[in-house]
Amino acid sequence: MAINASQHSMIWVGASDMSNAETGVNRLGSYMGVMGQSEPDMSGAPAQVDSGDLMSANLYGQRLVALAQKMSAA
């Protein structure tokens, strides 16, 4: 996806957070973007996403907002 973005003059924003076992941030070790995982549950109950994955997504959203603010100020 990053190569495709480059080919079409788009900007790819990767995840910048290193894996942190204490907080669970980026526990799956993805740096091209954010990944989340839930435990398999065949009961039909809604999926429960890991709290570290949710924190990773929140931090990524903050990163995107900061970049958008920098770009709009230029």
Secondary structure, 3 states (H helix, E strand, C coil): CHHHHHHCCCCCCCCCCCCCCCCCCCCCCCCCCCCCCECCCCCCCCCCECHHHHHHHHHHHHHHHHHHHHHHHC
